[in-house]
């Protein structure tokens, strides 16, 4: 079924757990899942799915079959091979990296000794590093230069994937043959990847949509109507496309699952952490109060200031993303920002 018999998951949050569940289901259904027993010797042809989680309570719960009560509560999960020791991922044929963007560099540096040369690492977090304005592929190249970068991105809620609901995503890596191996390794009937060699386009789409989802949440929270919501998605997609092309991505990538597809999903459901955050802002709550109640990371909050700087450096106009950043930084109120956006000079679309 696959040339890869050890597929690791770096991160025990909601998305990392969901991806691990998908892999467990795939190989268990095929009768190829290696039993979870640290003392056992891997059987030839069997597939193991080791998971690294930062919190001991998460790793212990996942290993005992109690699910992930911290990040994916209420969803029954199989017992999984989880650990808080990064060495647990040693010898993997591929690793799905699902740590939040702002924590990726430090985690990759610690993971480096356990990654063999030529190991593909699929970057599943969506964001731009604040301190360096780097995309995650650049962070990976700088920290684990002997790994092969890939990107997994698209419209996919963790709860949907963990329940085996139909999902399609983009899998980006430069080499098509490797892309085919990775798709074979992680894809199944309910989780369908599509290959592209446009890593930048896939990364930009995933990063920008989180910021735009905050904006859509604000519109929803204020009760500004579906017309405003639709306009925001369309004009936000224009911003995403401009930035992606400026950084070297392709417009057709951004019009696909990892761009427009992910944008529509994230901007259309309170299930999205970024949209629900924006909704609370629109209802008058402070960013600090909203974040204080959350265990999971709201990536758009950290990405917004970095994205504004990247856009300025590239000479790209991103008024909606700028407006979100102004609200988050306290430079403007929600009402003033909306007035400013609607008062911009008329121009061609």
N, C-alpha and C positions, 0 to 999 in steps of 0.2 A: 504493500500500500504506500509506503514512504521509505526513502533512503535515510530519514532522520528518525532515530530511535530514542533520543533524549532531548526533549523540548522544554526548556525552562521558562518560568514566568517570574520576572523581577518586579515584585510589588503585590501586596495583598489588599489593595483597595477594592472598590466595587468593580472597576473595569478589569483589573488584573484577575480578580476572582472569577468574573464572568468568562474571560478568555480561557482560564484554566478549566472551568466547567465544560466549555465547548470541546476542548481537547479530550477531557476525560470521557465525555459522551461518545465522541468520534471513535476512540480506540477501544472503549469498552464494548460498544456495539459490534465492532469488528473482531472482538475476542483477542485483541492485541495489547490490552492495557496491562502493564507490569504491576503485580500486586504491591500494595504499600506495606513494605516490611524492610526496615533498614538493614536487617541481617541477611536478607536474601540476595542471591547472586542473580543479576539480570539475565533473563532467558533470551536466547538468540531470537531476533525478530520481534520481540516484545517492545513496547514503547513506554517509557517512563516520563512523567510530567512533574518534575520538582518545582516547588514554589518557594520564593523568598518573601517573607513578610517582616516588616520592621517591628511590629508589636507582638510580644510573646502571647498575649491573649488571643490575637487573631490567628497566629500559627497553631496554637494549641487547639483552638476551636475547630479549625479546618481539618487538622489531623485526626481529631476524635470523631469527626462526622457531625459536629454541631453547627456547621455552616460558618457564616461570617457575620456574627451579630453586631459588629461595629460598623461595617461599611455596606453590607448587603443583608440587612435584617429581614426576617420573614420569608426567606427563600430557602427551601430545603436543598442541600447540596450533598454530594457524595463525600466520603472521607478522602482527604487529599494529602499528598506528600509535602507538607509545609514545614518550614524551618525559619529561624531568625539568623541563621548562619549563612553568609554569602557563599561559603565554600560548598554549600549544598548544590549550587549551580555549576560546579566544576564538571568539565567533560561534556557539556551540552553541545548538540549539533546545531542548535539555534536557540536564541533567547528572545522572548517578548518582553521588552523593557516598558514597564507601566508605572514608573515612579513619576510624580508631578514634575513639570518642567524645571521649576526653580530648585529642585533637590536632585536633579539628574546628575550634574557634574560631580558632586561629592559622592554620590552613590556609585557612579561609574568608576571613579578613582579607586574605590575600595573593591569593586568587582574585578578590576583589571587583572590581578594575578590568577584568576580562576577562568579566564577566557582564552581559549586556544586560538592560535593564528588562523584567520580565515573563517571564524565563526560569524555567521550573520546575526545581527542584533536588530530586531524589528522595533522601531521607536513608535510607541503607542500613545505617549503623552503629547498634548497639543499646546504649544506655547513658544514664547521667545524668552531667552534668559535675560533677566533685567540687568545684571551687572556687566554683561558683555555685548548685548543685543544680538546674540548668536542664536541661530536655529539649532534644533536638537541634533541634526546631522553633524554640524560643526562641533558641538560639544562632545559628541561621541568620538569624532575623528581626533580631537585634541586629547581626550582622556584614554581611549582604547584604540590607538591607531592601527592595531593588527586585526581589528574586527571589521566586518563588512556591513556598512549601514544600509538599512531598509526602513521603510515607513509603512505603518498600518493605520489607515484613517478612513473615516466614512460615517454615515448616519447610523449610529449604533448605541442604544441605551443599554447599560449593563444589565438591567432587570430583564430586558427583552432577550438578550443573548443567553443569559443564565436559564431562561425558560425555554430555550430552543425555538424562539419565534424567528421567522424568516428575516435574515439580515444580509445586506451586501455591502462590501467595503472595497477600498482601493489598497492594493499592496504595491508599493513602489520600491524598486531596486534597479540598479543600472544593468545588471546582467539578466537577460530574459530566461536563460536556462536555470539560473538560481531562483528566479522568480517563480518558475514553474514548479521547482522542488518545494519551495515554501508554500505555494498555494496547495499543492498536494498534501503537504504535511499538516496544514491547519484548516483547510477547507472541508466542508461537508454540506449535506443537503440544506441545512438551516443556516449555514454561515458561508456565504459565497464571496470569495475575493476575486478582484479583477486586477490584472497586472498593468503597470506603467513603468517607464524608466525615468519619469519626471518626479524626482524626490522633492525638489523645491516647491513645485506646484502643490504636491500633496501636503507638505508642511505648512505652507502659507495658508491654504484653505482651512486647515484645522485650527490654526492660531487665530486668524481673523474672525472666524465664525463665533468664537467664544465672546469676543468683545461686542460684536453685533447683537448677540443674544441678550446681553445686558441691556442694550438700547431697546430691543423689542420688548423686553420685560418691563422697562420703564413705561413704554407706551401702553402696555396692557394694564399695568398698575394704576396708571392715571385715567384709564377708561377712554382713551382717545379714538377708539374704533378700529375696525378691521381694515378700513381704507388706509389709515396711517400705518398700520402694521405691514400691509402688503407693500406700500411705497418704501418703507424702511428696509425690507428684505431686498427689494429690487435695487435700490440705490446702494445698499450695503454690498450687494454682490458686485456692483460696478467698482466699488472701492477695493474689494478683495482681488478682483481681476487686474486692476491697475497695479497694485502692489506686487502681485504674483509675477506678472510679466516683467516689471522693473527689476525684480530680483533673479530673473532667469527661468521662471516657470512658464508653462504653456497654457493658453486660454482654454483649450479643450480639456485639460486636466481639471482646471478650476470649474468648468461647467459640468463636471462629473460628480461621482459619489463623494469624493473627499472635499469638494468645494460646495457647489450648489446643493447637493444632496444633504450634506451635513448641516449646511446653513438653514435649510428649510426645517429639518428636524429640530435643531437646537433652538431655533427662533419661534417654534410653534407649540411648545409644550412646557408647562410648569415642571415637568419631570426633569428638565434640564436644570442643573445647578446654576448655570449662568443666567438663564431666563428668570428663574424663581428669585434669584438675587436682585435682578433688575425690577421685578414686580414689587418686591419689598421696598426698594428705593422709591419707586413711583408712588407707593402708598405712604411715603413720608418717613420711613425708618432710616437710620444712619447706617453707613457701610460697616462701621465698627461693630454695631450691635448685631447686625445680620451675621457677620463672619464669626463673631464670638459664640454663636449657637451651633456652628457647623463643625463636623468632624472631617468631612471631605473637603478637598481643596476646590475653590472656585477659580479656575485657571484664568478666566478673562480679566479678573481684577489685577493679577500680577502682570498679565501680558499687555494691557492697555498702555501703560507709560512707555514700555519698551517698543511697542509697535509705532507709537507716535514718533519716537526718535528715529526708528528705521525708515518710516515714510518721509520724514523731513530730510534725512540723509540721501534718500533716493529721489527727492524732488517730487513726491507724489502727494496729491490732495486726498485726504481722508477725513472729511468734515464730521461724519457720524462718529468714527472712532475717536477723533479729537474731542468731540462733545462728551463722550463717555468718560474719557480721561479727565476732562475738566471737572466733571461732576465728582468723580472719585477722589480727585486731589483737592477738592474744595475750592477750586478757582471760579466755579460758577454754580448757580442753583439749577435744579431741573427745569423750572419754568423759564429762566433766562436762556438756558441752552436751547430749549425748543423754539423760543422766539427768534433766537439768532439763526437757527437752521432754516426756519421758514421765511426768514427775511433775506436770505442770500440772493444775489443778483440772478435774474432769469438767464438761462443759457440753453444751448442745445443738449439733448440727451446723449 
